[in-house]
Amino acid sequence: MSDVPRVIEIERLAYPSTWPPSAYRKELQDNRWAHYIVLRDKHILEEQSTVFAEPEKLRKARPFPLSLLPSRPAVTSPSPGLASILGFAGLWLMVDEAHITTIAMHPNARGQGLGEFLLVSLIDISYNIGAKWVTLEVRVSNYTAQNLYRKYGFREAGVRHRYYSDNQEDALIMWTDEINSTSYKQKFLELKAALLQKLETN
């Protein structure tokens, strides 16, 4: 729940139309079939944690008389956990289908393979929760996302007309083959291994 403000911030930067904060809270609290993840930069987390720890150290080091002076109002800034979130993603399990509801990266973190890492993580979750297929909708104009999905075995299976409320754009419906099939699983594991190797060397 504490991640929701940062998730909303990233979603607003990534998409023209967004969910209200209440929708995410409802998903996390009430939807037992929903699975959401955030991607954190551990270096930002460590750096921000150090910065946040400094005022506490200074406070403890103050001579006793200074502690009697009126305190200044605290300067509010995002918590280390929120500042470290670079992206998020989610899916619903619907019987034996994993329906990807959202994937979003902060604009400053794009082009590094991290959005692909979120997709791989969702497919991993799909395996873990017993899904047989993975499906999603994507804007007909979003060729970058479509190419990524095709790389992971998604194929076009139809169109949802005027699916997006902001501009009435159509959505492509895309599906994988059965993810437990030998061919799909082998290809997925190869792609995942290659991606992890790429991320480790960056």
MDTraj code that builds the backbone (N, CA, C; nanometers):
import mdtraj as md
import numpy as np

residues = "MET SER ASP VAL PRO ARG VAL ILE GLU ILE GLU ARG LEU ALA TYR PRO SER THR TRP PRO PRO SER ALA TYR ARG LYS GLU LEU GLN ASP ASN ARG TRP ALA HIS TYR ILE VAL LEU ARG ASP LYS HIS ILE LEU GLU GLU GLN SER THR VAL PHE ALA GLU PRO GLU LYS LEU ARG LYS ALA ARG PRO PHE PRO LEU SER LEU LEU PRO SER ARG PRO ALA VAL THR SER PRO SER PRO GLY LEU ALA SER ILE LEU GLY PHE ALA GLY LEU TRP LEU MET VAL ASP GLU ALA HIS ILE THR THR ILE ALA MET HIS PRO ASN ALA ARG GLY GLN GLY LEU GLY GLU PHE LEU LEU VAL SER LEU ILE ASP ILE SER TYR ASN ILE GLY ALA LYS TRP VAL THR LEU GLU VAL ARG VAL SER ASN TYR THR ALA GLN ASN LEU TYR ARG LYS TYR GLY PHE ARG GLU ALA GLY VAL ARG HIS ARG TYR TYR SER ASP ASN GLN GLU ASP ALA LEU ILE MET TRP THR ASP GLU ILE ASN SER THR SER TYR LYS GLN LYS PHE LEU GLU LEU LYS ALA ALA LEU LEU GLN LYS LEU GLU THR ASN".split()
xyz = np.array([
    [0.0824, -0.1209, 0.0000],
    [0.0000, 0.0000, 0.0000],
    [0.0862, 0.1265, 0.0000],
    [0.1990, 0.1196, 0.0694],
    [0.2842, 0.2382, 0.0793],
    [0.3492, 0.2739, -0.0542],
    [0.3502, 0.1806, -0.1500],
    [0.4090, 0.2070, -0.2821],
    [0.3138, 0.2821, -0.3757],
    [0.1856, 0.2872, -0.3422],
    [0.0846, 0.3397, -0.4350],
    [0.1140, 0.4823, -0.4823],
    [0.1547, 0.5760, -0.3962],
    [0.1808, 0.7126, -0.4471],
    [0.2852, 0.7169, -0.5584],
    [0.3922, 0.6389, -0.5437],
    [0.4966, 0.6369, -0.6467],
    [0.4455, 0.5667, -0.7730],
    [0.3681, 0.4621, -0.7559],
    [0.3093, 0.3918, -0.8702],
    [0.2219, 0.4871, -0.9514],
    [0.1400, 0.5658, -0.8825],
    [0.0543, 0.6636, -0.9505],
    [0.1387, 0.7671, -1.0235],
    [0.2463, 0.8120, -0.9596],
    [0.3352, 0.9107, -1.0221],
    [0.3953, 0.8557, -1.1518],
    [0.4441, 0.7323, -1.1481],
    [0.5048, 0.6712, -1.2674],
    [0.3990, 0.6496, -1.3749],
    [0.2815, 0.6056, -1.3345],
    [0.1749, 0.5810, -1.4325],
    [0.1367, 0.7098, -1.5047],
    [0.1317, 0.8214, -1.4324],
    [0.0978, 0.9499, -1.4942],
    [0.2036, 0.9938, -1.5952],
    [0.3285, 0.9598, -1.5680],
    [0.4360, 0.9925, -1.6612],
    [0.4355, 0.8993, -1.7827],
    [0.3856, 0.7777, -1.7632],
    [0.3934, 0.6765, -1.8682],
    [0.2720, 0.6743, -1.9599],
    [0.1544, 0.7068, -1.9070],
    [0.0310, 0.6888, -1.9841],
    [-0.0564, 0.8134, -1.9803],
    [-0.1311, 0.8389, -2.0882],
    [-0.2212, 0.9540, -2.0901],
    [-0.3434, 0.9374, -1.9998],
    [-0.3864, 0.8143, -1.9767],
    [-0.4996, 0.7908, -1.8858],
    [-0.4537, 0.6945, -1.7766],
    [-0.4975, 0.7206, -1.6543],
    [-0.4463, 0.6448, -1.5399],
    [-0.5596, 0.5967, -1.4512],
    [-0.5261, 0.4998, -1.3676],
    [-0.6189, 0.4552, -1.2647],
    [-0.6153, 0.5533, -1.1482],
    [-0.7262, 0.5727, -1.0778],
    [-0.7216, 0.6533, -0.9551],
    [-0.6515, 0.5730, -0.8449],
    [-0.5927, 0.6408, -0.7459],
    [-0.5272, 0.5687, -0.6354],
    [-0.6191, 0.4673, -0.5687],
    [-0.7480, 0.4984, -0.5611],
    [-0.8430, 0.4072, -0.4957],
    [-0.8500, 0.2732, -0.5675],
    [-0.8282, 0.2737, -0.6998],
    [-0.8344, 0.1480, -0.7759],
    [-0.7209, 0.0553, -0.7354],
    [-0.6008, 0.1119, -0.7186],
    [-0.4884, 0.0283, -0.6755],
    [-0.5088, -0.0226, -0.5341],
    [-0.5610, 0.0633, -0.4479],
    [-0.5845, 0.0191, -0.3102],
    [-0.6862, -0.0942, -0.3069],
    [-0.7896, -0.0824, -0.3907],
    [-0.8917, -0.1881, -0.3974],
    [-0.8313, -0.3170, -0.4515],
    [-0.7458, -0.3036, -0.5539],
    [-0.6799, -0.4216, -0.6090],
    [-0.5987, -0.4943, -0.5030],
    [-0.5213, -0.4179, -0.4257],
    [-0.4324, -0.4782, -0.3263],
    [-0.5089, -0.5353, -0.2078],
    [-0.6178, -0.4719, -0.1701],
    [-0.6900, -0.5133, -0.0506],
    [-0.7980, -0.6172, -0.0776],
    [-0.8656, -0.6061, -0.1922],
    [-0.9872, -0.6857, -0.2135],
    [-0.9784, -0.7908, -0.3235],
    [-0.8855, -0.7768, -0.4166],
    [-0.8813, -0.8687, -0.5306],
    [-0.7793, -0.9791, -0.5048],
    [-0.8257, -1.0926, -0.4621],
    [-0.7354, -1.2030, -0.4274],
    [-0.6673, -1.2620, -0.5505],
    [-0.7175, -1.2288, -0.6702],
    [-0.6598, -1.2824, -0.7942],
    [-0.5614, -1.1848, -0.8583],
    [-0.5389, -1.0718, -0.7927],
    [-0.4473, -0.9716, -0.8464],
    [-0.3066, -0.9913, -0.7895],
    [-0.2082, -0.9704, -0.8745],
    [-0.0671, -0.9803, -0.8342],
    [0.0056, -0.8585, -0.8901],
    [0.0632, -0.7773, -0.8012],
    [0.1338, -0.6560, -0.8428],
    [0.2757, -0.6547, -0.7881],
    [0.3670, -0.6034, -0.8686],
    [0.5079, -0.5971, -0.8298],
    [0.5624, -0.4582, -0.8619],
    [0.6658, -0.4184, -0.7873],
    [0.7405, -0.2969, -0.8204],
    [0.8860, -0.3352, -0.8414],
    [0.9530, -0.2581, -0.9246],
    [1.0953, -0.2773, -0.9514],
    [1.1707, -0.1637, -0.8838],
    [1.2623, -0.1988, -0.7935],
    [1.3375, -0.0981, -0.7186],
    [1.4839, -0.0964, -0.7630],
    [1.5422, 0.0221, -0.7625],
    [1.6856, 0.0385, -0.7847],
    [1.7535, 0.0326, -0.6484],
    [1.8275, -0.0741, -0.6224],
    [1.8847, -0.0922, -0.4889],
    [1.9884, 0.0153, -0.4565],
    [2.0530, 0.0710, -0.5595],
    [2.1515, 0.1768, -0.5344],
    [2.0829, 0.3038, -0.4851],
    [1.9704, 0.3386, -0.5483],
    [1.8940, 0.4554, -0.5017],
    [1.8446, 0.4306, -0.3598],
    [1.7967, 0.3093, -0.3351],
    [1.7459, 0.2748, -0.2025],
    [1.8538, 0.2916, -0.0965],
    [1.9758, 0.2419, -0.1267],
    [2.0855, 0.2523, -0.0313],
    [2.1283, 0.3972, -0.0111],
    [2.1382, 0.4738, -0.1220],
    [2.1795, 0.6143, -0.1117],
    [2.0768, 0.6960, -0.0333],
    [1.9486, 0.6764, -0.0657],
    [1.8440, 0.7520, 0.0020],
    [1.8353, 0.7137, 0.1487],
    [1.8563, 0.5861, 0.1800],
    [1.8527, 0.5424, 0.3191],
    [1.9633, 0.6098, 0.3990],
    [2.0805, 0.6269, 0.3371],
    [2.1921, 0.6944, 0.4034],
    [2.1576, 0.8401, 0.4298],
    [2.0981, 0.9063, 0.3289],
    [2.0591, 1.0471, 0.3449],
    [1.9575, 1.0616, 0.4568],
    [1.8599, 0.9701, 0.4616],
    [1.7566, 0.9782, 0.5639],
    [1.8133, 0.9495, 0.7024],
    [1.9199, 0.8704, 0.7093],
    [1.9785, 0.8359, 0.8387],
    [2.0581, 0.9515, 0.8974],
    [2.1106, 1.0418, 0.8138],
    [2.1969, 1.1503, 0.8607],
    [2.1284, 1.2436, 0.9609],
    [2.0068, 1.2933, 0.9353],
    [1.9437, 1.3816, 1.0339],
    [1.9305, 1.3162, 1.1709],
    [1.9032, 1.1865, 1.1723],
    [1.8899, 1.1157, 1.2993],
    [2.0234, 1.1142, 1.3728],
    [2.1321, 1.0917, 1.2975],
    [2.2647, 1.0921, 1.3596],
    [2.2973, 1.2292, 1.4164],
    [2.2651, 1.3350, 1.3397],
    [2.2918, 1.4708, 1.3855],
    [2.2104, 1.5041, 1.5097],
    [2.0866, 1.4587, 1.5102],
    [2.0003, 1.4865, 1.6252],
    [2.0569, 1.4246, 1.7512],
    [2.1058, 1.3014, 1.7383],
    [2.1607, 1.2324, 1.8547],
    [2.2915, 1.2960, 1.9012],
    [2.3624, 1.3594, 1.8066],
    [2.4924, 1.4168, 1.8422],
    [2.4822, 1.5579, 1.8996],
    [2.3626, 1.6190, 1.9003],
    [2.3475, 1.7557, 1.9494],
    [2.3769, 1.7637, 2.0996],
    [2.4435, 1.8711, 2.1436],
    [2.4575, 1.8950, 2.2878],
    [2.3199, 1.9136, 2.3499],
    [2.3075, 1.8806, 2.4751],
    [2.1791, 1.8835, 2.5451],
    [2.1052, 2.0173, 2.5331],
    [2.1720, 2.1349, 2.5526],
    [2.0973, 2.2615, 2.5484],
    [2.0241, 2.2852, 2.4170],
    [2.0814, 2.2385, 2.3043],
    [2.0171, 2.2615, 2.1749],
    [1.8842, 2.1879, 2.1641],
    [1.8721, 2.0819, 2.2378],
    [1.7484, 2.0045, 2.2283],
    [1.6309, 2.0798, 2.2902],
    [1.6585, 2.1854, 2.3646],
    [1.5516, 2.2623, 2.4272],
    [1.4987, 2.3718, 2.3361],
    [1.5716, 2.4017, 2.2267],
    [1.5290, 2.5057, 2.1353],
    [1.4092, 2.4591, 2.0537],
    [1.3232, 2.5528, 2.0104],
    [1.2096, 2.5140, 1.9251],
    [1.2598, 2.4452, 1.7988],
    [1.1968, 2.3402, 1.7622],
    [1.2394, 2.2674, 1.6423],
    [1.1784, 2.3307, 1.5187],
    [1.2518, 2.3229, 1.4080],
    [1.1997, 2.3722, 1.2803],
    [1.1078, 2.2672, 1.2200],
    [1.0145, 2.3103, 1.1372],
    [0.9272, 2.2128, 1.0720],
    [1.0092, 2.1149, 0.9873],
    [0.9717, 1.9901, 0.9917],
    [1.0442, 1.8883, 0.9156],
    [1.0227, 1.9089, 0.7665],
    [1.1287, 1.8897, 0.6899],
    [1.1184, 1.8978, 0.5448],
    [1.0756, 1.7611, 0.4946],
    [0.9638, 1.7565, 0.4264],
    [0.9138, 1.6278, 0.3795],
    [0.9716, 1.5953, 0.2432],
    [1.0110, 1.4722, 0.2253],
    [1.0602, 1.4234, 0.0969],
    [1.0225, 1.2777, 0.0854],
    [1.0258, 1.2224, -0.0350],
    [0.9818, 1.0839, -0.0503],
    [1.0681, 0.9884, 0.0293],
    [1.0041, 0.8845, 0.0807],
    [1.0788, 0.7853, 0.1580],
    [1.1764, 0.7128, 0.0663],
    [1.2819, 0.6514, 0.1237],
    [1.3775, 0.5788, 0.0396],
    [1.3099, 0.4721, -0.0461],
    [1.2116, 0.4030, 0.0115],
    [1.1442, 0.2979, -0.0641],
    [1.0724, 0.3504, -0.1862],
    [1.0039, 0.4648, -0.1729],
    [0.9314, 0.5216, -0.2860],
    [1.0260, 0.5746, -0.3926],
    [1.1305, 0.6444, -0.3504],
    [1.2235, 0.7031, -0.4471],
    [1.2928, 0.5974, -0.5314],
    [1.3068, 0.4764, -0.4780],
    [1.3809, 0.3716, -0.5488],
    [1.2963, 0.2969, -0.6517],
    [1.1652, 0.3191, -0.6539],
    [1.0780, 0.2459, -0.7463],
    [1.0914, 0.3034, -0.8873],
    [1.1309, 0.2179, -0.9811],
    [1.1506, 0.2590, -1.1208],
    [1.0347, 0.2187, -1.2109],
    [0.9622, 0.1158, -1.1718],
    [0.8532, 0.0663, -1.2546],
    [0.7653, -0.0284, -1.1761],
    [0.6547, -0.0669, -1.2380],
    [0.5621, -0.1581, -1.1717],
    [0.4856, -0.2364, -1.2769],
    [0.4233, -0.3439, -1.2341],
    [0.3464, -0.4269, -1.3264],
    [0.2468, -0.5103, -1.2467],
    [0.1451, -0.5594, -1.3171],
    [0.0453, -0.6402, -1.2479],
    [-0.0313, -0.7297, -1.3424],
    [-0.0962, -0.8284, -1.2834],
    [-0.1810, -0.9190, -1.3610],
    [-0.2936, -0.9712, -1.2737],
    [-0.3961, -1.0251, -1.3382],
    [-0.5054, -1.0955, -1.2729],
    [-0.5020, -1.2405, -1.3197],
    [-0.5285, -1.3314, -1.2290],
    [-0.5512, -1.4706, -1.2677],
    [-0.7008, -1.4900, -1.2877],
    [-0.7396, -1.5254, -1.4109],
    [-0.8801, -1.5479, -1.4430],
    [-0.8950, -1.6932, -1.4879],
    [-0.9349, -1.7784, -1.3955],
    [-0.9412, -1.9246, -1.4122],
    [-0.7993, -1.9747, -1.4389],
    [-0.7629, -2.0015, -1.5650],
    [-0.6261, -2.0478, -1.5934],
    [-0.5542, -1.9515, -1.6887],
    [-0.6042, -1.8274, -1.6937],
    [-0.5427, -1.7265, -1.7803],
    [-0.4846, -1.6130, -1.6950],
    [-0.3595, -1.5779, -1.7207],
    [-0.2983, -1.4623, -1.6557],
    [-0.3188, -1.3422, -1.7469],
    [-0.3963, -1.2460, -1.6997],
    [-0.4286, -1.1268, -1.7784],
    [-0.3422, -1.0118, -1.7275],
    [-0.2443, -0.9706, -1.8066],
    [-0.1569, -0.8595, -1.7674],
    [-0.2377, -0.7302, -1.7735],
    [-0.2461, -0.6623, -1.6604],
    [-0.3268, -0.5406, -1.6511],
    [-0.2446, -0.4153, -1.6762],
    [-0.1173, -0.4161, -1.6395],
    [-0.0361, -0.2957, -1.6547],
    [0.1125, -0.3271, -1.6458],
    [0.1911, -0.2543, -1.7221],
    [0.3369, -0.2508, -1.7093],
    [0.3772, -0.1061, -1.7358],
    [0.4529, -0.0470, -1.6473],
    [0.4957, 0.0913, -1.6680],
    [0.6334, 0.1131, -1.6076],
    [0.7161, 0.1886, -1.6813],
    [0.8489, 0.2271, -1.6342],
    [0.8565, 0.3789, -1.6263],
    [0.9324, 0.4281, -1.5295],
    [0.9614, 0.5713, -1.5257],
    [1.0368, 0.6077, -1.6537],
    [1.0038, 0.7195, -1.7181],
    [1.0716, 0.7559, -1.8444],
    [1.2239, 0.7564, -1.8352],
    [1.2793, 0.7935, -1.7205],
    [1.4256, 0.7983, -1.7058],
    [1.4900, 0.6603, -1.7008],
    [1.4082, 0.5559, -1.6842],
    [1.4621, 0.4205, -1.6705],
    [1.4334, 0.3334, -1.7929],
    [1.3850, 0.3946, -1.8994],
    [1.3513, 0.3167, -2.0187],
    [1.4757, 0.2876, -2.1027],
    [1.4624, 0.1892, -2.1915],
    [1.5700, 0.1565, -2.2838],
    [1.6842, 0.0789, -2.2228],
    [1.6627, 0.0208, -2.1033],
    [1.7681, -0.0541, -2.0350],
    [1.7330, -0.2013, -2.0160],
    [1.6196, -0.2424, -2.0719],
    [1.5770, -0.3810, -2.0560],
    [1.4959, -0.4058, -1.9302],
    [1.4633, -0.2989, -1.8557],
    [1.3932, -0.3170, -1.7289],
    [1.2440, -0.3436, -1.7488],
    [1.1852, -0.2835, -1.8523],
    [1.0464, -0.3166, -1.8840],
    [1.0334, -0.4619, -1.9256],
    [1.1323, -0.5100, -2.0007],
    [1.1353, -0.6517, -2.0377],
    [1.1487, -0.7391, -1.9131],
    [1.2287, -0.6933, -1.8176],
    [1.2445, -0.7678, -1.6919],
    [1.1117, -0.7774, -1.6166],
    [1.0325, -0.6696, -1.6181],
    [0.9006, -0.6744, -1.5553],
    [0.8102, -0.7756, -1.6257],
    [0.8141, -0.7778, -1.7598],
    [0.7342, -0.8753, -1.8344],
    [0.7756, -1.0176, -1.7992],
    [0.9058, -1.0426, -1.7959],
    [0.9565, -1.1750, -1.7586],
    [0.9093, -1.2127, -1.6181],
    [0.9114, -1.1159, -1.5273],
    [0.8668, -1.1415, -1.3900],
    [0.7190, -1.1788, -1.3859],
    [0.6377, -1.1131, -1.4693],
    [0.4953, -1.1470, -1.4741],
    [0.4733, -1.2869, -1.5309],
    [0.5517, -1.3246, -1.6302],
    [0.5378, -1.4598, -1.6853],
    [0.5814, -1.5625, -1.5807],
    [0.6863, -1.5305, -1.5054],
    [0.7267, -1.6183, -1.3944],
    [0.6131, -1.6344, -1.2937],
    [0.5482, -1.5231, -1.2588],
    [0.4348, -1.5293, -1.1667],
    [0.3239, -1.6159, -1.2255],
    [0.3022, -1.6030, -1.3563],
    [0.1990, -1.6833, -1.4233],
    [0.2241, -1.8319, -1.4057],
    [0.3504, -1.8717, -1.4178],
    [0.3852, -2.0117, -1.3913],
    [0.3536, -2.0489, -1.2469],
    [0.3927, -1.9620, -1.1552],
    [0.3802, -1.9933, -1.0122],
    [0.2358, -2.0031, -0.9651],
    [0.1448, -1.9326, -1.0306],
    [0.0044, -1.9333, -0.9868],
    [-0.0809, -2.0290, -1.0698],
    [-0.0174, -2.1059, -1.1578],
    [-0.0881, -2.2107, -1.2293],
    [-0.1600, -2.1682, -1.3555],
    [-0.1220, -2.0547, -1.4122],
    [-0.1844, -2.0115, -1.5378],
    [-0.1344, -2.0973, -1.6544],
    [-0.2179, -2.1125, -1.7554],
    [-0.1795, -2.1867, -1.8760],
    [-0.1465, -2.0935, -1.9924],
    [-0.2075, -1.9758, -1.9924],
    [-0.1841, -1.8779, -2.0986],
    [-0.1642, -1.7408, -2.0362],
    [-0.1035, -1.6512, -2.1113],
    [-0.0898, -1.5118, -2.0692],
    [-0.1488, -1.4246, -2.1804],
    [-0.2254, -1.3253, -2.1418],
    [-0.2903, -1.2381, -2.2386],
    [-0.2801, -1.0928, -2.1936],
    [-0.2977, -1.0014, -2.2880],
    [-0.2926, -0.8578, -2.2578],
    [-0.3547, -0.7793, -2.3717],
    [-0.3797, -0.6508, -2.3465],
    [-0.4193, -0.5565, -2.4505],
    [-0.3080, -0.4530, -2.4660],
    [-0.2867, -0.4071, -2.5879],
    [-0.1846, -0.3067, -2.6153],
    [-0.2367, -0.2131, -2.7237],
    [-0.2029, -0.0859, -2.7118],
    [-0.2464, 0.0114, -2.8125],
    [-0.1973, -0.0295, -2.9513],
    [-0.2808, -0.0092, -3.0520],
    [-0.2420, -0.0452, -3.1883],
    [-0.1230, 0.0372, -3.2365],
    [-0.1016, 0.1547, -3.1758],
    [0.0095, 0.2409, -3.2164],
    [0.1385, 0.2145, -3.1387],
    [0.1324, 0.1287, -3.0373],
    [0.2500, 0.1065, -2.9524],
    [0.3339, -0.0087, -3.0084],
    [0.4074, 0.0212, -3.1135],
    [0.4843, -0.0823, -3.1834],
    [0.5997, -0.1352, -3.0971],
    [0.6581, -0.0496, -3.0139],
    [0.7688, -0.0935, -2.9282],
    [0.7226, -0.2035, -2.8340],
    [0.6084, -0.1804, -2.7680],
    [0.5551, -0.2813, -2.6766],
    [0.5137, -0.4069, -2.7523],
    [0.4511, -0.3901, -2.8678],
    [0.4081, -0.5065, -2.9459],
    [0.5273, -0.5945, -2.9841],
    [0.6369, -0.5307, -3.0242],
    [0.7560, -0.6082, -3.0610],
    [0.8114, -0.6855, -2.9422],
    [0.8094, -0.6232, -2.8239],
    [0.8549, -0.6939, -2.7037],
    [0.7653, -0.8136, -2.6752],
    [0.6349, -0.7945, -2.6857],
    [0.5425, -0.9045, -2.6577],
    [0.5587, -1.0174, -2.7589],
    [0.5770, -0.9818, -2.8855],
    [0.5974, -1.0863, -2.9877],
    [0.7249, -1.1656, -2.9591],
    [0.8270, -1.0961, -2.9104],
    [0.9522, -1.1632, -2.8741],
    [0.9255, -1.2749, -2.7736],
    [0.8292, -1.2524, -2.6842],
    [0.7966, -1.3509, -2.5804],
    [0.6760, -1.4373, -2.6166],
    [0.6514, -1.4495, -2.7459],
    [0.5543, -1.5467, -2.7929],
    [0.4102, -1.5007, -2.7956],
    [0.3834, -1.3717, -2.7739],
    [0.2464, -1.3220, -2.7833],
    [0.2085, -1.3048, -2.9301],
    [0.0843, -1.3425, -2.9602],
    [0.0330, -1.3277, -3.0962],
    [-0.0986, -1.2524, -3.0938],
    [-0.1260, -1.1797, -3.2023],
    [-0.2525, -1.1061, -3.2116],
    [-0.3692, -1.2045, -3.2230],
    [-0.4740, -1.1749, -3.1439],
    [-0.5905, -1.2630, -3.1464],
    [-0.7205, -1.1865, -3.1644],
    [-0.7110, -1.0567, -3.1898],
    [-0.8323, -0.9782, -3.2090],
    [-0.8074, -0.8325, -3.1754],
    [-0.9132, -0.7535, -3.1835],
    [-0.9055, -0.6092, -3.1577],
    [-1.0214, -0.5694, -3.0671],
    [-0.9912, -0.4860, -2.9682],
    [-1.0965, -0.4226, -2.8881],
    [-1.1096, -0.2785, -2.9396],
    [-1.2204, -0.2510, -3.0059],
    [-1.2377, -0.1209, -3.0694],
    [-1.2609, -0.0114, -2.9656],
    [-1.1937, 0.1027, -2.9862],
    [-1.2067, 0.2198, -2.8997],
    [-1.1895, 0.1835, -2.7520],
    [-1.0897, 0.1021, -2.7264],
    [-1.0670, 0.0476, -2.5916],
    [-1.0152, 0.1540, -2.4950],
    [-0.9326, 0.2455, -2.5449],
    [-0.8687, 0.3444, -2.4574],
    [-0.9531, 0.4715, -2.4509],
    [-0.9896, 0.5109, -2.3302],
    [-1.0848, 0.6201, -2.3112],
    [-1.0277, 0.7571, -2.3460],
    [-0.8938, 0.7734, -2.3403],
    [-0.8361, 0.9061, -2.3615],
    [-0.8466, 0.9517, -2.5070],
    [-0.8331, 0.8574, -2.6012],
    [-0.8387, 0.8967, -2.7432],
    [-0.9170, 0.7979, -2.8301],
    [-0.9883, 0.7055, -2.7654],
    [-1.0712, 0.6068, -2.8366],
    [-0.9885, 0.5149, -2.9268],
    [-0.8613, 0.4981, -2.8950],
    [-0.7747, 0.4123, -2.9761],
    [-0.8096, 0.2653, -2.9554],
    [-0.7958, 0.1874, -3.0626],
    [-0.8179, 0.0432, -3.0533],
    [-0.7043, -0.0247, -2.9781],
    [-0.7338, -0.1419, -2.9234],
    [-0.6328, -0.2241, -2.8574],
    [-0.6212, -0.3573, -2.9282],
    [-0.4996, -0.4012, -2.9494],
    [-0.4767, -0.5374, -2.9950],
    [-0.4870, -0.6316, -2.8750],
    [-0.5561, -0.7426, -2.8929],
    [-0.5577, -0.8481, -2.7916],
    [-0.4491, -0.9474, -2.8304],
    [-0.3593, -0.9768, -2.7385],
    [-0.2485, -1.0678, -2.7675],
    [-0.2463, -1.1814, -2.6657],
    [-0.2126, -1.2998, -2.7139],
    [-0.2073, -1.4198, -2.6312],
    [-0.0770, -1.4946, -2.6578],
    [-0.0304, -1.5643, -2.5546],
    [0.0776, -1.6620, -2.5741],
    [0.0175, -1.7956, -2.6120],
    [0.1041, -1.8857, -2.6600],
    [0.0667, -2.0271, -2.6643],
    [0.0634, -2.0764, -2.5196],
    [0.0252, -2.2003, -2.4986],
    [0.0242, -2.2542, -2.3627],
    [0.1657, -2.2476, -2.3052],
    [0.1801, -2.1803, -2.1917],
    [0.3146, -2.1534, -2.1404],
    [0.3822, -2.2779, -2.0819],
    [0.3035, -2.3810, -2.0544],
    [0.3638, -2.5045, -2.0027],
    [0.4087, -2.5997, -2.1134],
    [0.3831, -2.5627, -2.2387],
    [0.4296, -2.6475, -2.3487],
    [0.5823, -2.6460, -2.3513],
    [0.6405, -2.7547, -2.3948],
    [0.7865, -2.7667, -2.3970],
    [0.8500, -2.6578, -2.4814],
    [0.7900, -2.6300, -2.5971],
    [0.8488, -2.5313, -2.6880],
    [0.8460, -2.3911, -2.6277],
    [0.7315, -2.3537, -2.5690],
    [0.7232, -2.2192, -2.5121],
    [0.8178, -2.2053, -2.3928],
    [0.8159, -2.3032, -2.3051],
    [0.8966, -2.2937, -2.1828],
    [1.0456, -2.2861, -2.2155],
    [1.0890, -2.3650, -2.3122],
    [1.2299, -2.3638, -2.3514],
    [1.2696, -2.2270, -2.4068],
    [1.1846, -2.1715, -2.4944],
    [1.2131, -2.0404, -2.5523],
    [1.2140, -1.9321, -2.4441],
    [1.1174, -1.9391, -2.3532],
    [1.1094, -1.8405, -2.2455],
    [1.2342, -1.8447, -2.1571],
    [1.2780, -1.9630, -2.1204],
    [1.3959, -1.9750, -2.0347],
    [1.5215, -1.9239, -2.1046],
    [1.5303, -1.9450, -2.2353],
    [1.6442, -1.8928, -2.3121],
    [1.6442, -1.7401, -2.3128],
    [1.5270, -1.6814, -2.3387],
    [1.5152, -1.5360, -2.3408],
    [1.5432, -1.4761, -2.2027],
    [1.4922, -1.5419, -2.1000],
    [1.5130, -1.4938, -1.9632],
    [1.6611, -1.4962, -1.9262],
    [1.7297, -1.6052, -1.9595],
    [1.8731, -1.6170, -1.9284],
    [1.9533, -1.5095, -2.0006],
    [1.9191, -1.4845, -2.1263],
    [1.9895, -1.3823, -2.2036],
    [1.9667, -1.2438, -2.1450],
    [1.8435, -1.2157, -2.1031],
    [1.8122, -1.0864, -2.0447],
    [1.8864, -1.0660, -1.9127],
    [1.8867, -1.1677, -1.8274],
    [1.9565, -1.1552, -1.6988],
    [2.1053, -1.1330, -1.7176],
    [2.1610, -1.2015, -1.8163],
    [2.3042, -1.1821, -1.8452],
    [2.3294, -1.0385, -1.8914],
    [2.2399, -0.9864, -1.9750],
    [2.2535, -0.8492, -2.0250],
    [2.2441, -0.7482, -1.9098],
    [2.1480, -0.7704, -1.8205],
    [2.1299, -0.6777, -1.7086],
    [2.2478, -0.6809, -1.6125],
    [2.3072, -0.7977, -1.5940],
    [2.4207, -0.8101, -1.5034],
    [2.5454, -0.7387, -1.5575],
    [2.5573, -0.7322, -1.6901],
    [2.6754, -0.6692, -1.7484],
    [2.6595, -0.5186, -1.7665],
    [2.5353, -0.4686, -1.7533],
    [2.5109, -0.3238, -1.7693],
    [2.5497, -0.2486, -1.6428],
])
top = md.Topology()
chain = top.add_chain()
for i, resn in enumerate(residues, 1):
    res = top.add_residue(resn, chain, resSeq=i)
    for name in ("N", "CA", "C"):
        top.add_atom(name, md.element.get_by_symbol(name[0]), res)
traj = md.Trajectory(xyz[None], top)
